[in-house]
């Protein structure tokens, strides 16, 4: 299914792809009228890819906020970013309902299985054995983490798309609650109301909708080819075509880091990529063009 925000949402090579030829896809499908997000496993056999099994399926109540990125962390486990299921205002309160997989960052072991599941749950996931939160959850309280990546130090950086007023970048640790839908970025949601903020983790950077309306997460540049952004996390806004770079702090303590504006371009930045040499690329959804980020 490719309606609204559905489609091919993510892909990840197994850490041992060179020897097992295995990769994973995150796609949207329809099953008996339901919208379903599917993580599937594929293998190359004699140069031809074939689907080998379904790893995970999640029913999506709406066609938007289905998340997107899947990526193996430095620990070898697969991280899956799932949105709150869609519509607006998180009508089912998935962001703050720990027992659902929606509105969460998941961490699963694709090399194992458990019961009828096509995966195993790592023993050190933060809520294992807690009846109030799914064992698969690494963090909760997300609206639509459709783009995330890992820093060279192994930190998880998640760009979470906002709703009415703010877009945000999060440094995500195990057992974090990023706040949605109690908060949008560091602000109570809806704006102007009082809310309980105890136990919620604020973003390391946010920007208001006068600057952009839909964040697209990127990567840390690890190349010296563009010295001004080397070691910085680069991201953009899908609506305005603006790009920024920030330094990634070691902790998320509620302090907002400063951003370096990289310009505004006539593109719709839908995704970023980083090459083996550390160079960054950005894709324009409107034209289908892949651009390399170079020094001015």
C-alpha positions in Angstrom: 0.0 0.0 0.0 1.3 3.5 -0.9 -1.5 5.7 0.3 -0.8 8.7 2.4 2.5 8.0 4.3 2.5 4.3 3.6 4.8 2.4 1.2 8.4 1.1 1.5 9.4 2.8 4.7 12.7 1.4 5.6 15.5 -1.1 4.8 18.4 -2.5 6.7 21.2 -4.9 5.9 22.0 -7.6 8.5 25.3 -6.9 10.3 26.6 -10.2 8.8 25.2 -9.5 5.3 28.6 -10.3 3.7 28.2 -13.9 4.9 24.4 -14.5 5.2 23.1 -12.2 2.4 20.1 -11.2 4.6 18.3 -7.9 4.7 15.1 -6.5 6.1 12.3 -4.3 4.8 9.6 -2.2 6.5 6.6 -2.0 4.3 2.9 -1.1 4.5 0.3 -3.8 3.5 -3.4 -4.4 3.6 -4.8 -7.5 5.3 -8.5 -8.1 5.3 -9.2 -4.4 5.3 -6.6 -3.6 8.0 -3.5 -1.4 7.4 -0.5 -3.4 8.6 3.1 -2.4 9.1 5.3 -5.4 8.2 9.0 -6.1 9.0 10.1 -8.9 6.7 13.3 -10.8 6.1 14.8 -11.3 2.7 17.8 -13.2 1.4 19.8 -13.2 -1.8 20.0 -16.6 -3.5 22.1 -16.8 -6.6 21.8 -13.1 -7.1 18.0 -13.1 -6.7 16.3 -11.6 -3.5 13.5 -13.7 -2.0 11.3 -13.2 1.1 12.1 -15.8 3.7 9.8 -14.8 6.6 7.7 -12.2 8.5 9.5 -10.9 11.5 6.9 -8.5 12.9 3.5 -7.2 12.0 1.7 -4.2 13.6 -1.8 -3.1 12.8 -1.9 0.6 12.0 -5.2 2.4 12.7 -4.6 5.1 10.1 -2.5 5.6 6.9 -0.1 8.2 8.5 2.4 8.2 11.3 3.5 4.7 10.5 7.1 5.4 11.3 9.7 4.3 8.8 13.4 3.7 9.5 14.7 0.3 10.7 18.4 0.1 11.5 20.7 -2.3 13.3 22.4 -0.7 16.3 26.0 -1.1 17.3 24.8 -4.0 19.6 23.6 -6.0 16.6 19.9 -5.7 17.5 17.3 -4.2 15.1 15.7 -0.9 16.1 12.3 -0.1 14.7 10.7 3.3 14.9 6.9 3.3 15.0 4.6 6.3 15.1 1.5 6.7 17.1 -0.7 5.2 14.4 -1.9 8.5 12.9 -4.7 10.9 12.4 -4.0 13.9 14.7 -3.7 14.5 18.5 -2.9 10.8 19.0 -6.7 10.0 19.5 -5.9 6.5 21.0 -3.2 7.8 23.3 -0.7 5.4 21.9 2.2 7.6 22.8 1.6 7.2 26.5 0.2 3.7 26.4 3.2 1.5 27.0 1.5 -1.8 26.2 1.1 -0.9 22.5 4.1 -1.1 20.1 2.9 2.1 18.5 4.5 5.4 19.4 7.6 3.6 20.4 11.2 2.8 19.5 11.5 -1.0 19.5 14.7 -3.1 19.9 14.4 -6.8 18.8 16.7 -9.7 18.1 16.0 -10.9 14.6 18.4 -13.9 15.0 16.1 -15.5 17.5 12.4 -16.4 17.9 10.1 -16.6 20.9 6.8 -18.5 20.9 4.9 -17.4 17.8 7.0 -14.3 17.3 9.5 -14.0 14.4 12.1 -12.5 16.7 13.3 -12.6 20.3 13.4 -9.8 22.9 16.8 -8.9 24.2 17.0 -9.7 28.0 18.4 -6.2 28.7 15.5 -4.3 27.1 14.5 -1.8 29.8 10.9 -2.9 30.4 11.3 -6.7 30.2 8.9 -8.2 32.7 7.0 -4.9 33.3 3.3 -5.6 32.5 2.7 -1.9 31.8 5.1 -1.6 28.9 5.8 -3.9 26.0 9.0 -6.0 26.3 10.1 -4.8 22.8 10.1 -1.1 23.8 13.4 0.7 24.1 11.7 4.1 24.4 8.1 5.4 24.3 6.3 8.7 23.8 7.0 9.2 20.1 4.7 10.8 17.5 6.3 9.8 14.2 10.0 8.8 14.4 10.2 8.1 10.6 13.9 8.9 10.5 16.6 8.0 13.0 20.3 7.0 13.0 23.2 6.2 15.2 26.2 8.4 15.9 29.7 7.1 15.5 29.7 6.7 19.4 26.6 4.5 19.2 24.1 7.1 20.4 20.6 6.9 19.0 19.3 10.2 17.4 15.6 10.4 16.6 13.9 13.2 14.6 10.3 13.1 15.7 7.7 14.9 13.5 5.6 17.4 15.4 2.0 18.5 15.0 0.8 22.0 15.6 3.9 24.0 16.6 7.3 22.3 17.0 9.7 19.8 15.4 12.3 18.0 17.5 15.5 16.1 17.6 15.9 13.6 20.5 18.9 11.9 22.0 17.3 8.6 23.0 18.4 6.3 25.8 16.9 3.1 27.1 13.7 3.7 29.1 13.1 7.2 27.9 9.6 8.6 27.6 9.9 11.4 25.0 6.6 12.9 26.1 4.1 12.7 23.2 1.1 13.4 23.5 1.5 15.0 26.9 4.1 17.3 25.2 5.0 18.4 21.8 8.8 18.8 21.9 9.5 20.6 25.2 6.0 22.2 25.4 2.8 21.0 26.9 0.3 19.8 24.3 -1.8 21.5 23.2 0.1 24.7 23.8 -1.1 26.8 26.7 -2.3 24.0 29.0 -0.6 22.7 32.1 0.9 19.2 32.1 2.8 16.9 34.3 6.4 16.7 33.0 8.0 14.4 35.6 9.8 11.5 33.9 9.6 13.0 30.4 12.8 13.6 28.4 13.0 16.8 26.4 14.6 17.1 23.0 18.2 18.3 22.5 16.9 20.7 19.7 13.5 21.9 18.5 12.3 24.5 16.0 9.0 26.2 15.6 6.7 26.0 12.6 7.6 29.4 11.4 10.9 27.7 10.4 9.6 24.4 9.2 6.7 22.0 9.6 8.0 18.4 9.1 11.5 17.3 10.3 13.5 14.8 8.3 16.2 13.2 10.4 19.7 12.7 9.0 23.2 11.6 10.1 26.4 12.7 11.7 28.9 13.7 9.1 32.1 11.7 9.6 34.0 13.1 6.6 36.6 15.9 6.6 35.5 16.8 3.0 33.1 19.4 4.4 35.0 20.7 7.5 32.2 23.0 8.7 29.9 20.0 9.5 32.4 17.3 10.4 31.2 15.5 13.5 27.8 17.3 13.4 24.3 15.9 13.0 22.7 17.2 9.8 18.9 17.2 9.3 16.3 19.1 7.3 12.7 20.1 7.0 10.5 18.4 4.4 8.2 21.4 3.9 10.6 24.4 3.8 13.8 22.8 2.4 15.9 24.2 5.2 19.0 22.2 6.5 20.7 22.5 9.9 23.6 21.0 11.7 24.0 20.5 15.5 26.6 19.1 17.8 25.3 16.0 19.7 25.6 16.4 23.5 26.5 13.5 25.7 23.3 13.8 27.8 19.8 15.0 27.3 19.2 17.3 30.3 16.7 19.6 28.8 19.3 22.0 27.5 18.7 23.1 23.8 21.9 22.9 21.8 22.5 25.7 19.2 22.1 25.0 15.5 24.0 26.1 12.5 21.8 27.0 9.5 23.1 25.4 6.3 20.7 27.2 4.0 17.3 26.9 2.4 17.0 25.0 -0.9 14.2 24.4 -3.5 13.9 20.7 -2.5 11.7 18.5 -0.3 14.2 16.6 1.8 12.6 13.2 2.3 15.7 11.2 3.5 19.4 11.4 4.1 22.2 8.9 3.7 25.8 8.6 4.7 28.4 6.8 2.5 31.1 4.5 3.8 33.5 7.5 3.6 31.2 9.6 5.8 29.9 11.9 3.1 26.2 13.0 3.5 23.5 12.9 0.8 20.0 14.2 0.8 17.1 13.2 -1.5 14.5 15.5 -3.0 11.1 13.9 -2.9 9.8 16.3 -5.6 12.3 15.4 -8.3 13.7 12.1 -7.1 17.2 13.5 -7.2 19.9 12.5 -4.8 22.2 15.4 -3.9 25.6 15.2 -2.2 26.3 17.9 0.5 29.5 19.7 -0.3 31.3 22.8 1.0 30.1 26.1 -0.4 
